[in-house]
Amino acid sequence: MIHVSIWDTDEHAKQMNGLKEMIVDAKSDAEKVGVKFTPIVHYPTNWEILAR
């Protein structure tokens, strides 16, 4: 499974790193069924979405 999110700033994206539901609850639930949980990775982009 891959989850992709688009954020307006890197600071906003990094908030996911400290969210209990992502780093504790999701990891625990995944490991219970044998899934390997991979930490959240942030990749910068070199493009932007322009509003019309």
Phi and psi restraints in degrees (range 20) as a CNS / XPLOR table:
assign (resid 1 and name C) (resid 2 and name N)
       (resid 2 and name CA) (resid 2 and name C) 1.0 -127.5 20.0 2
assign (resid 2 and name N) (resid 2 and name CA)
       (resid 2 and name C) (resid 3 and name N) 1.0 134.2 20.0 2
assign (resid 2 and name C) (resid 3 and name N)
       (resid 3 and name CA) (resid 3 and name C) 1.0 -115.9 20.0 2
assign (resid 3 and name N) (resid 3 and name CA)
       (resid 3 and name C) (resid 4 and name N) 1.0 127.5 20.0 2
assign (resid 3 and name C) (resid 4 and name N)
       (resid 4 and name CA) (resid 4 and name C) 1.0 -117.0 20.0 2
assign (resid 4 and name N) (resid 4 and name CA)
       (resid 4 and name C) (resid 5 and name N) 1.0 131.4 20.0 2
assign (resid 4 and name C) (resid 5 and name N)
       (resid 5 and name CA) (resid 5 and name C) 1.0 -127.1 20.0 2
assign (resid 5 and name N) (resid 5 and name CA)
       (resid 5 and name C) (resid 6 and name N) 1.0 146.2 20.0 2
assign (resid 5 and name C) (resid 6 and name N)
       (resid 6 and name CA) (resid 6 and name C) 1.0 -116.9 20.0 2
assign (resid 6 and name N) (resid 6 and name CA)
       (resid 6 and name C) (resid 7 and name N) 1.0 126.0 20.0 2
assign (resid 6 and name C) (resid 7 and name N)
       (resid 7 and name CA) (resid 7 and name C) 1.0 -120.2 20.0 2
assign (resid 7 and name N) (resid 7 and name CA)
       (resid 7 and name C) (resid 8 and name N) 1.0 155.4 20.0 2
assign (resid 7 and name C) (resid 8 and name N)
       (resid 8 and name CA) (resid 8 and name C) 1.0 -81.5 20.0 2
assign (resid 8 and name N) (resid 8 and name CA)
       (resid 8 and name C) (resid 9 and name N) 1.0 -21.8 20.0 2
assign (resid 8 and name C) (resid 9 and name N)
       (resid 9 and name CA) (resid 9 and name C) 1.0 -140.8 20.0 2
assign (resid 9 and name N) (resid 9 and name CA)
       (resid 9 and name C) (resid 10 and name N) 1.0 156.3 20.0 2
assign (resid 9 and name C) (resid 10 and name N)
       (resid 10 and name CA) (resid 10 and name C) 1.0 -63.9 20.0 2
assign (resid 10 and name N) (resid 10 and name CA)
       (resid 10 and name C) (resid 11 and name N) 1.0 -35.5 20.0 2
assign (resid 10 and name C) (resid 11 and name N)
       (resid 11 and name CA) (resid 11 and name C) 1.0 -60.3 20.0 2
assign (resid 11 and name N) (resid 11 and name CA)
       (resid 11 and name C) (resid 12 and name N) 1.0 -43.4 20.0 2
assign (resid 11 and name C) (resid 12 and name N)
       (resid 12 and name CA) (resid 12 and name C) 1.0 -65.5 20.0 2
assign (resid 12 and name N) (resid 12 and name CA)
       (resid 12 and name C) (resid 13 and name N) 1.0 -41.5 20.0 2
assign (resid 12 and name C) (resid 13 and name N)
       (resid 13 and name CA) (resid 13 and name C) 1.0 -63.3 20.0 2
assign (resid 13 and name N) (resid 13 and name CA)
       (resid 13 and name C) (resid 14 and name N) 1.0 -39.3 20.0 2
assign (resid 13 and name C) (resid 14 and name N)
       (resid 14 and name CA) (resid 14 and name C) 1.0 -70.0 20.0 2
assign (resid 14 and name N) (resid 14 and name CA)
       (resid 14 and name C) (resid 15 and name N) 1.0 -13.2 20.0 2
assign (resid 14 and name C) (resid 15 and name N)
       (resid 15 and name CA) (resid 15 and name C) 1.0 -61.6 20.0 2
assign (resid 15 and name N) (resid 15 and name CA)
       (resid 15 and name C) (resid 16 and name N) 1.0 -26.9 20.0 2
assign (resid 15 and name C) (resid 16 and name N)
       (resid 16 and name CA) (resid 16 and name C) 1.0 -64.1 20.0 2
assign (resid 16 and name N) (resid 16 and name CA)
       (resid 16 and name C) (resid 17 and name N) 1.0 -26.9 20.0 2
assign (resid 16 and name C) (resid 17 and name N)
       (resid 17 and name CA) (resid 17 and name C) 1.0 -64.3 20.0 2
assign (resid 17 and name N) (resid 17 and name CA)
       (resid 17 and name C) (resid 18 and name N) 1.0 -25.0 20.0 2
assign (resid 17 and name C) (resid 18 and name N)
       (resid 18 and name CA) (resid 18 and name C) 1.0 -108.5 20.0 2
assign (resid 18 and name N) (resid 18 and name CA)
       (resid 18 and name C) (resid 19 and name N) 1.0 5.2 20.0 2
assign (resid 18 and name C) (resid 19 and name N)
       (resid 19 and name CA) (resid 19 and name C) 1.0 -79.2 20.0 2
assign (resid 19 and name N) (resid 19 and name CA)
       (resid 19 and name C) (resid 20 and name N) 1.0 117.1 20.0 2
assign (resid 19 and name C) (resid 20 and name N)
       (resid 20 and name CA) (resid 20 and name C) 1.0 -53.0 20.0 2
assign (resid 20 and name N) (resid 20 and name CA)
       (resid 20 and name C) (resid 21 and name N) 1.0 -40.4 20.0 2
assign (resid 20 and name C) (resid 21 and name N)
       (resid 21 and name CA) (resid 21 and name C) 1.0 -63.0 20.0 2
assign (resid 21 and name N) (resid 21 and name CA)
       (resid 21 and name C) (resid 22 and name N) 1.0 -25.8 20.0 2
assign (resid 21 and name C) (resid 22 and name N)
       (resid 22 and name CA) (resid 22 and name C) 1.0 -91.3 20.0 2
assign (resid 22 and name N) (resid 22 and name CA)
       (resid 22 and name C) (resid 23 and name N) 1.0 -43.0 20.0 2
assign (resid 22 and name C) (resid 23 and name N)
       (resid 23 and name CA) (resid 23 and name C) 1.0 -93.2 20.0 2
assign (resid 23 and name N) (resid 23 and name CA)
       (resid 23 and name C) (resid 24 and name N) 1.0 -17.0 20.0 2
assign (resid 23 and name C) (resid 24 and name N)
       (resid 24 and name CA) (resid 24 and name C) 1.0 -113.6 20.0 2
assign (resid 24 and name N) (resid 24 and name CA)
       (resid 24 and name C) (resid 25 and name N) 1.0 -59.8 20.0 2
assign (resid 24 and name C) (resid 25 and name N)
       (resid 25 and name CA) (resid 25 and name C) 1.0 -65.6 20.0 2
assign (resid 25 and name N) (resid 25 and name CA)
       (resid 25 and name C) (resid 26 and name N) 1.0 -49.9 20.0 2
assign (resid 25 and name C) (resid 26 and name N)
       (resid 26 and name CA) (resid 26 and name C) 1.0 -63.7 20.0 2
assign (resid 26 and name N) (resid 26 and name CA)
       (resid 26 and name C) (resid 27 and name N) 1.0 -41.1 20.0 2
assign (resid 26 and name C) (resid 27 and name N)
       (resid 27 and name CA) (resid 27 and name C) 1.0 -63.8 20.0 2
assign (resid 27 and name N) (resid 27 and name CA)
       (resid 27 and name C) (resid 28 and name N) 1.0 -45.5 20.0 2
assign (resid 27 and name C) (resid 28 and name N)
       (resid 28 and name CA) (resid 28 and name C) 1.0 -62.1 20.0 2
assign (resid 28 and name N) (resid 28 and name CA)
       (resid 28 and name C) (resid 29 and name N) 1.0 -46.2 20.0 2
assign (resid 28 and name C) (resid 29 and name N)
       (resid 29 and name CA) (resid 29 and name C) 1.0 -62.8 20.0 2
assign (resid 29 and name N) (resid 29 and name CA)
       (resid 29 and name C) (resid 30 and name N) 1.0 -41.6 20.0 2
assign (resid 29 and name C) (resid 30 and name N)
       (resid 30 and name CA) (resid 30 and name C) 1.0 -65.9 20.0 2
assign (resid 30 and name N) (resid 30 and name CA)
       (resid 30 and name C) (resid 31 and name N) 1.0 -44.6 20.0 2
assign (resid 30 and name C) (resid 31 and name N)
       (resid 31 and name CA) (resid 31 and name C) 1.0 -66.3 20.0 2
assign (resid 31 and name N) (resid 31 and name CA)
       (resid 31 and name C) (resid 32 and name N) 1.0 -30.3 20.0 2
assign (resid 31 and name C) (resid 32 and name N)
       (resid 32 and name CA) (resid 32 and name C) 1.0 -62.5 20.0 2
assign (resid 32 and name N) (resid 32 and name CA)
       (resid 32 and name C) (resid 33 and name N) 1.0 -29.6 20.0 2
assign (resid 32 and name C) (resid 33 and name N)
       (resid 33 and name CA) (resid 33 and name C) 1.0 -105.0 20.0 2
assign (resid 33 and name N) (resid 33 and name CA)
       (resid 33 and name C) (resid 34 and name N) 1.0 13.2 20.0 2
assign (resid 33 and name C) (resid 34 and name N)
       (resid 34 and name CA) (resid 34 and name C) 1.0 87.6 20.0 2
assign (resid 34 and name N) (resid 34 and name CA)
       (resid 34 and name C) (resid 35 and name N) 1.0 13.6 20.0 2
assign (resid 34 and name C) (resid 35 and name N)
       (resid 35 and name CA) (resid 35 and name C) 1.0 -88.8 20.0 2
assign (resid 35 and name N) (resid 35 and name CA)
       (resid 35 and name C) (resid 36 and name N) 1.0 137.4 20.0 2
assign (resid 35 and name C) (resid 36 and name N)
       (resid 36 and name CA) (resid 36 and name C) 1.0 -85.4 20.0 2
assign (resid 36 and name N) (resid 36 and name CA)
       (resid 36 and name C) (resid 37 and name N) 1.0 122.7 20.0 2
assign (resid 36 and name C) (resid 37 and name N)
       (resid 37 and name CA) (resid 37 and name C) 1.0 -89.1 20.0 2
assign (resid 37 and name N) (resid 37 and name CA)
       (resid 37 and name C) (resid 38 and name N) 1.0 124.6 20.0 2
assign (resid 37 and name C) (resid 38 and name N)
       (resid 38 and name CA) (resid 38 and name C) 1.0 -101.1 20.0 2
assign (resid 38 and name N) (resid 38 and name CA)
       (resid 38 and name C) (resid 39 and name N) 1.0 131.0 20.0 2
assign (resid 38 and name C) (resid 39 and name N)
       (resid 39 and name CA) (resid 39 and name C) 1.0 -56.9 20.0 2
assign (resid 39 and name N) (resid 39 and name CA)
       (resid 39 and name C) (resid 40 and name N) 1.0 153.9 20.0 2
assign (resid 39 and name C) (resid 40 and name N)
       (resid 40 and name CA) (resid 40 and name C) 1.0 -64.4 20.0 2
assign (resid 40 and name N) (resid 40 and name CA)
       (resid 40 and name C) (resid 41 and name N) 1.0 133.3 20.0 2
assign (resid 40 and name C) (resid 41 and name N)
       (resid 41 and name CA) (resid 41 and name C) 1.0 -119.0 20.0 2
assign (resid 41 and name N) (resid 41 and name CA)
       (resid 41 and name C) (resid 42 and name N) 1.0 135.5 20.0 2
assign (resid 41 and name C) (resid 42 and name N)
       (resid 42 and name CA) (resid 42 and name C) 1.0 -106.8 20.0 2
assign (resid 42 and name N) (resid 42 and name CA)
       (resid 42 and name C) (resid 43 and name N) 1.0 126.2 20.0 2
assign (resid 42 and name C) (resid 43 and name N)
       (resid 43 and name CA) (resid 43 and name C) 1.0 -115.7 20.0 2
assign (resid 43 and name N) (resid 43 and name CA)
       (resid 43 and name C) (resid 44 and name N) 1.0 122.4 20.0 2
assign (resid 43 and name C) (resid 44 and name N)
       (resid 44 and name CA) (resid 44 and name C) 1.0 -70.5 20.0 2
assign (resid 44 and name N) (resid 44 and name CA)
       (resid 44 and name C) (resid 45 and name N) 1.0 152.8 20.0 2
assign (resid 44 and name C) (resid 45 and name N)
       (resid 45 and name CA) (resid 45 and name C) 1.0 -114.4 20.0 2
assign (resid 45 and name N) (resid 45 and name CA)
       (resid 45 and name C) (resid 46 and name N) 1.0 161.8 20.0 2
assign (resid 45 and name C) (resid 46 and name N)
       (resid 46 and name CA) (resid 46 and name C) 1.0 -117.5 20.0 2
assign (resid 46 and name N) (resid 46 and name CA)
       (resid 46 and name C) (resid 47 and name N) 1.0 29.7 20.0 2
assign (resid 46 and name C) (resid 47 and name N)
       (resid 47 and name CA) (resid 47 and name C) 1.0 -137.5 20.0 2
assign (resid 47 and name N) (resid 47 and name CA)
       (resid 47 and name C) (resid 48 and name N) 1.0 167.9 20.0 2
assign (resid 47 and name C) (resid 48 and name N)
       (resid 48 and name CA) (resid 48 and name C) 1.0 -143.2 20.0 2
assign (resid 48 and name N) (resid 48 and name CA)
       (resid 48 and name C) (resid 49 and name N) 1.0 155.2 20.0 2
assign (resid 48 and name C) (resid 49 and name N)
       (resid 49 and name CA) (resid 49 and name C) 1.0 -96.1 20.0 2
assign (resid 49 and name N) (resid 49 and name CA)
       (resid 49 and name C) (resid 50 and name N) 1.0 123.6 20.0 2
assign (resid 49 and name C) (resid 50 and name N)
       (resid 50 and name CA) (resid 50 and name C) 1.0 -98.2 20.0 2
assign (resid 50 and name N) (resid 50 and name CA)
       (resid 50 and name C) (resid 51 and name N) 1.0 128.2 20.0 2
assign (resid 50 and name C) (resid 51 and name N)
       (resid 51 and name CA) (resid 51 and name C) 1.0 -76.8 20.0 2
assign (resid 51 and name N) (resid 51 and name CA)
       (resid 51 and name C) (resid 52 and name N) 1.0 143.0 20.0 2
